Amino acid sequence: MKVVYLDNNATTAIAPEVFEAMTPYLTAQYANPSSQYSFAHSVREAVETSRESIATSLKIKSSELIFTGSGTESANLAIKGVAYAYRSRGNHIITSEIEHPCVLESCKALEKEGFEVTYLPVNKEGEISIEALKSAITDKTILISIMFANNEIGAIQPIKKIGDIAREHKILFHVDAVQSVGKMPVFPKELNVDLLGFAAHKFYGPKGIGGLYIRNGVRLEKYISGGHQERNRRPGTESAANVVGMAKALELCINTMVEEGEKERELRDYLETELTKRIPECFINAKNSNRIPGTSSITFKYVEGESILLSLDMYGICVSSGSACSAGDLAASHVILGIGVPIEEAQGTIRFGVGKYNTREDIDKVIEVMPKAIEKLRMMSPLYNVK
């Protein structure tokens, strides 16, 4: 049975070209890039060439980019690093209610240490209010952390407007761009962003490698003790193979971004049109927002997301009921609740993540299977029977 993989927001397959670029650094060129002998020099050169390549794609200086182990680590380092480094200036942080858990949990951890956090609500399209952001700023605000595009509904925030406000008030601005880099143009300097994190496995690169842009002049207190790698901000031996893989993956995405975006948007729109036509009492979340191309969040009334996942899995269809980081958590998504979906409906939400390896045939299979699966589940639902 062919697997139809539509969970590309959770992770993506490594592109063949990426795997090929990584292979030498997993085999023959295995030296520690920090070692001093000549055998290691070519490995260090590969790391720095890759850093320059990624920096060029983001229109930043290579000295402003460090490598981390994941997008989650990038967010933790940015938020906690700024909080600790600037706590003498203030203890207030502003974020949104629908951030990724790595941001929300970092903020909650800081609250236990005496920091104050404002969690901005969003509208039904998943967007924060600029006026609410302005009203939340105090003389103790040291950091604003807002994601570029939401991992569950795909809604893109007004990053440039937020960056301008942050710069005007001399507040540092961190952006979780894990779902954006590789899918759309992301240039932190043009957006007045001070810190921006991303992860290779979201754009057909390897898992276990992330990046963090840190604008020159921004202080950051590291929270991992060890060596002096990555400009003394992230100790630990660099994974040359993963670094090279991330650079190659981003290069490939940059070169095909426009056409891939159009293709993914077309497949997503086709999926949404057909499912909402064939399945009664379902709706698209954040439908009218500016969304990243391949993301679709659809709520099906009178059924539970976990049941839908299991039903689709029997046909080899891979989707998600929300964030991959929340797998096993049966609670309704905080993102779907945050945009105003009632809790009894929110639990019936499925996320489809269309990627570059998906085809029209993949979507047709979902369109064929989904109505039958939903109808079968609804017939077992007491809520559906008494409506």
HELIX and SHEET records of a PDB file:
HELIX    1   1 PRO A   16  MET A   22  1                                   7    
HELIX    2   2 THR A   23  TYR A   25  5                                   3    
HELIX    3   3 SER A   38  LEU A   58  1                                  21    
HELIX    4   4 SER A   62  GLU A   64  5                                   3    
HELIX    5   5 GLY A   71  ALA A   85  1                                  15    
HELIX    6   6 PRO A  101  GLU A  111  1                                  11    
HELIX    7   7 ILE A  130  ALA A  136  1                                   7    
HELIX    8   8 ILE A  159  GLU A  168  1                                  10    
HELIX    9   9 ALA A  200  LYS A  202  5                                   3    
HELIX   10  10 GLN A  229  ASN A  232  1                                   4    
HELIX   11  11 ALA A  240  ARG A  278  1                                  39    
HELIX   12  12 GLY A  305  ASP A  313  1                                   9    
HELIX   13  13 ALA A  324  SER A  326  5                                   3    
HELIX   14  14 HIS A  334  GLY A  338  1                                   5    
HELIX   15  15 ILE A  343  ALA A  346  1                                   4    
HELIX   16  16 ARG A  360  MET A  379  1                                  20    
HELIX   17  17 PRO A  382  ASN A  385  1                                   4    
SHEET    1   A 2 VAL A   4  TYR A   5  0                                        
SHEET    2   A 2 ILE A 317  CYS A 318  1                                        
SHEET    1   B 7 LEU A  65  THR A  68  0                                        
SHEET    2   B 7 GLY A 210  ILE A 214 -1                                        
SHEET    3   B 7 LEU A 195  ALA A 199 -1                                        
SHEET    4   B 7 LEU A 172  ASP A 176  1                                        
SHEET    5   B 7 THR A 141  SER A 145  1                                        
SHEET    6   B 7 HIS A  92  SER A  96  1                                        
SHEET    7   B 7 GLU A 116  LEU A 120  1                                        
SHEET    1   C 3 CYS A 282  ILE A 284  0                                        
SHEET    2   C 3 THR A 295  PHE A 300 -1                                        
SHEET    3   C 3 THR A 349  GLY A 353 -1                                        
END                                                                             
